[in-house]
Amino acid sequence: MGNNYTSGSGMSGNSSSFVSRREMRATNTTGALPVISTGRTYASSFDIEELIASLHELFALDRQTASQQDSTRCGICYMHFSVSSLVYREEEGFYVCKNCERTLGKQKLPMLRRQQKQQ
């Protein structure tokens, strides 16, 4: 069986060879997942700081654009753009920026809620 449990009457036999099931579960490592090395090195804190700074700039620009009267969000990436730079997809009912439009191509993407079309 591979553990220290002896079959038979349990406690009436040699008690030093008897190990409770609870102790076996607590010390048995067969249930543990093996440590897998992916070979990847993770980004240094400097890279993460650059990413955070980049995102901070992007969101500051987005807030600035959002404060303009003629701006609305892209229905895909949710970034704000001027309405004149967005395309309204009538069938799906949302605005899409140039980058998202290029990515979507002719693919249809139904939305739960339609964006109101700006005049």
C-alpha positions as CSV (number, residue, x, y, z in Angstrom):
1,M,0.0,0.0,0.0
2,G,3.0,2.3,0.3
3,N,2.2,3.9,3.6
4,N,2.9,3.1,7.2
5,Y,-0.6,1.7,7.9
6,T,-0.6,-2.0,8.9
7,S,-3.6,-4.1,8.0
8,G,-5.3,-6.1,10.6
9,S,-6.6,-5.0,14.0
10,G,-4.9,-1.6,14.0
11,M,-4.2,-0.5,17.5
12,S,-4.0,-4.0,18.9
13,G,-0.9,-4.7,16.8
14,N,2.4,-2.9,16.9
15,S,1.3,0.7,17.6
16,S,4.6,2.2,16.4
17,S,3.9,1.1,12.8
18,F,0.3,2.4,12.9
19,V,-0.2,5.9,11.5
20,S,-3.6,7.5,11.5
21,R,-5.2,8.4,8.2
22,R,-5.3,12.0,9.2
23,E,-1.5,12.0,9.8
24,M,-1.0,10.4,6.5
25,R,-3.0,13.0,4.7
26,A,-1.2,15.8,6.5
27,T,2.2,14.5,5.6
28,N,1.6,12.8,2.3
29,T,2.7,15.0,-0.6
30,T,1.1,12.9,-3.4
31,G,-1.8,15.4,-3.6
32,A,0.5,18.4,-4.1
33,L,0.9,19.8,-7.6
34,P,4.5,19.6,-8.9
35,V,6.4,22.8,-9.3
36,I,6.7,23.5,-13.0
37,S,9.3,25.8,-14.4
38,T,8.1,27.8,-17.4
39,G,11.5,29.1,-18.2
40,R,10.1,32.6,-18.4
41,T,11.6,35.5,-16.5
42,Y,9.1,38.0,-15.2
43,A,9.3,41.7,-15.9
44,S,11.5,43.7,-13.6
45,S,10.0,46.3,-11.4
46,F,11.4,48.9,-13.9
47,D,9.3,47.4,-16.7
48,I,6.2,47.5,-14.5
49,E,6.9,51.1,-13.6
50,E,7.1,51.9,-17.3
51,L,3.8,50.2,-18.0
52,I,2.1,52.0,-15.1
53,A,3.5,55.4,-16.4
54,S,2.3,54.5,-19.9
55,L,-1.2,53.6,-18.7
56,H,-1.3,56.8,-16.6
57,E,-0.6,58.9,-19.7
58,L,-3.1,56.9,-21.8
59,F,-5.9,57.4,-19.2
60,A,-5.0,61.1,-18.8
61,L,-5.4,61.6,-22.6
62,D,-8.6,59.6,-22.5
63,R,-10.0,61.8,-19.7
64,Q,-9.0,64.9,-21.7
65,T,-10.7,63.6,-24.8
66,A,-13.8,62.6,-22.8
67,S,-14.2,66.2,-21.5
68,Q,-14.7,67.4,-25.1
69,Q,-18.3,68.0,-26.1
70,D,-18.2,65.9,-29.3
71,S,-16.6,62.8,-27.9
72,T,-17.9,59.3,-27.2
73,R,-16.5,55.9,-26.5
74,C,-15.5,53.2,-28.9
75,G,-17.9,50.3,-28.2
76,I,-15.0,47.8,-28.3
77,C,-11.9,49.4,-26.5
78,Y,-14.0,51.9,-24.5
79,M,-11.5,54.7,-25.1
80,H,-12.9,58.2,-25.9
81,F,-12.6,59.7,-29.4
82,S,-14.1,62.6,-31.2
83,V,-17.3,61.4,-32.9
84,S,-15.9,62.5,-36.3
85,S,-13.1,60.0,-36.0
86,L,-15.4,57.1,-35.1
87,V,-17.6,54.9,-37.4
88,Y,-21.1,54.0,-36.3
89,R,-21.9,50.4,-37.1
90,E,-25.7,50.6,-37.7
91,E,-26.4,46.9,-37.6
92,E,-24.7,46.3,-34.2
93,G,-25.5,49.8,-32.8
94,F,-22.1,51.0,-31.6
95,Y,-19.2,53.3,-32.5
96,V,-15.9,51.8,-33.3
97,C,-12.5,53.5,-33.6
98,K,-10.1,52.9,-36.5
99,N,-7.9,50.4,-34.7
100,C,-10.9,48.3,-33.5
101,E,-12.6,48.6,-36.9
102,R,-9.4,47.2,-38.6
103,T,-9.3,44.4,-36.1
104,L,-13.0,43.5,-36.5
105,G,-13.0,43.8,-40.3
106,K,-16.4,42.6,-41.6
107,Q,-17.0,40.4,-38.5
108,K,-20.4,41.2,-36.8
109,L,-20.3,41.7,-33.1
110,P,-23.7,41.9,-31.5
111,M,-24.0,44.1,-28.4
112,L,-26.4,43.8,-25.5
113,R,-27.0,47.6,-25.5
114,R,-26.9,49.9,-28.4
115,Q,-25.0,53.2,-28.2
116,Q,-27.0,56.2,-29.0
117,K,-25.9,57.7,-32.4
118,Q,-24.7,61.2,-32.1
119,Q,-26.1,63.7,-34.7
